[in-house]
Amino acid sequence: MAMKQSTGKRIGVTVLAWVVAFLIFFPILWTFITSFKSELDAIAMPPKFLFFNWTLENYFAVQERSNYLKFAYNSIVLSIGANVFGLLIAVPAAWSMAFAPGKRTKDLLMWMLSTKMMPAVGALVPIYLLFRDLHLLDSLFGVGVVLLLINLPLLIWMLYTYFKEIPVDILEAARMDGASLLNEILYVLTPMAVPGIASTMLLAVILSWNEAFWTLNLTTSNAAPLPAFIASYSAPEGFFWAKLSAASTLAIAPILILGWFSQKQLVRGLTFGAVK
Amino acid sequence: MATQQTTTAGRVLVAPSVILLFVWMIVPLVMTLYFSSLRYSLLDPDNVSFVGLQNYTAFLTDPDFLTALYNTLVLVISVLIISVCGGILVALLMDQPVFGQNVLRLMVIAPFFVIPTVSALVWKNLLMNPDSGLFAWIARSLGFDPIVWFTNWPMLSVIVIVSWEWLPFASLILLTALQSLDEEQKEAASLDGAGPISYFGYIVLPHIARAITVVILIETIFLLSVFAEIYVTTAGGPGNATTNIPFLVYKQALLNFDIGGASAGGIIAVILANIVAFFLVRIIGRNLEG
């Protein structure tokens, strides 16, 4: 309400905002609608917007033809598994940097951040060869380790910024009362930090779910998650638009919903606390 | 504050992260550096020899590399311009008190959560296909010939897709920054009779300047590594019109089996990213002090 606006101007701005938002969102909406068409309706000219025979056949076909559930399972195991283990490593590290900082803590944080900026392609050749020799190609364990490592700096950073907001007095009071370090972390810090830990986990899951460089290069079928599954639709099955749309809808729906819940944390996480 | 006990505990607790990240950073880098000095083809794995900087000179004088470097820069800079300028406009619009603001925000941020391979294939087929795509229908309805996107304008097509993925990110970050502009400042400006342009130039822009810088740097890091979108749409083609450095390294390593050459390319990508990272780390570090 910064400036007094006339009613006309206000309606204009509202309409404009809705048009812009609709255009940005449209490709997702269009994919969703197309997923309920028959293949023939999907490529019909002129396009059929809402009046066609809505069908669920593509969703069944996607499961039958390409075993969608297996890829979904891999995505879930990878994005949750890698980050649960990631949290187990990151929470203690973030605790120690937030509550028992040394002279070099800031440098350490900056260094961790810088590891996130290594382009994946710089590590592709050795990781690929190592994985080949260790028989880790196309294994959930192998890809999971990579996902854990690429998210670890982000986990530590986000947790650190959340922990910093917890008053240190409370932890010291617990310490005075004779709580051991383990109890202090488990029973005093963790409950207070649950919202922060949950947000961190959410963002990390989203990023892992959508990660496509390593999953495309390190998996073929057994351990392939959804990004690789969709890539298999590039040819020749890309011509089946309705099925591509159904597969895409299934692949992005869960993360879209999670993402909508975590907008605020997203800003903090992705800018490493530089914008709050 | 920190007692002897907590300091020791702190070191112990931070150690696993440090060790893991150190190994993850150093081992591949050293191996890549080492491989980059070898003549090493997976097709002839028994015949490995040391060639010094030969892979680098070969890579740097290869016209394919120069094309890939050029493509990388074109992609990064175009997407930056589109997403940052568009992001400022979208953020300003979303900051207005309009009906259904929260729903609007969800719609605008949504593309960011879409798996890159999904974005790329949906755009390539459902929207950009010259026969049955939606854009072709719009063009024909308006009396134009449909654009044959991926044949005639391959790089532009990739730029459009990647911009769509990153515009929401820029919008969201800039909107967050806009919302921290305090009401008093806005009111003072309107009392002083500032017009919309001078209001934007003197109040808004300085306020969100740092957020813009952060967006530019973070996007650059990610855009230097665009891979999946190219992998599923053009496979770097036609010719090498959409081959960027990540894709070139992938092609060299996993399709041409040239480990030495690919490693040299990887090192060059690392150097490029580090130039950007240098500035980003400084900005975030400065923020940490405050």
Interface residues (C-beta under 8 A of the other chain):
Chain A: M1 A2 M3 K4 R10 V13 T14 L16 A17 W18 V20 A21 F22 I24 F25 P27 I28 W30 T31 T34 A42 I43 A44 M45 P46 P47 I89 A90 P92 A93 W95 S96 M97 F99 A100 P101 G102 K106 L108 L109 M110 M112 L113 S114 T115 M117 M118 P119 A120 V121 G122 A123 L124 V125 P126 I127 Y128 L129 L130 L149 L152 P153 I156 V168 L181 I206 W209 N210 A212 F213 L216 N217 L226 P227 A228 I230 A231 Y233 S234 G238 F239 W241 L244 S245 S248 A251 I252 I255 L256 L258 G259 W260 Q263 K264 L266 V267 L270 T271 F272 G273 A274 V275 K276
Chain B: M1 A2 Q5 T6 T7 A9 G10 R11 V12 L13 V14 P16 S17 V18 L20 L21 W24 M25 V27 P28 L29 M31 T32 F35 V90 L93 M94 Q96 P97 V98 F99 G100 V103 L104 R105 L106 M107 V108 I109 A110 P111 F112 F113 V114 I115 P116 T117 V118 S119 L121 V122 W123 K124 N125 L126 L127 D131 S132 L134 W137 S141 W164 L167 P168 F169 L172 I173 T176 A177 S180 E183 K186 E187 A189 S190 R210 A211 V214 I218 I221 L224 S225 F227 A228 Y231 V232 T233 I245 P246 V249 Y250 A253 L254 I259 A262 S263 G265 G266 I267 A269 V270 L272 A273 N274 V276 A277 L280 V281 I283 I284 G285 N287 L288
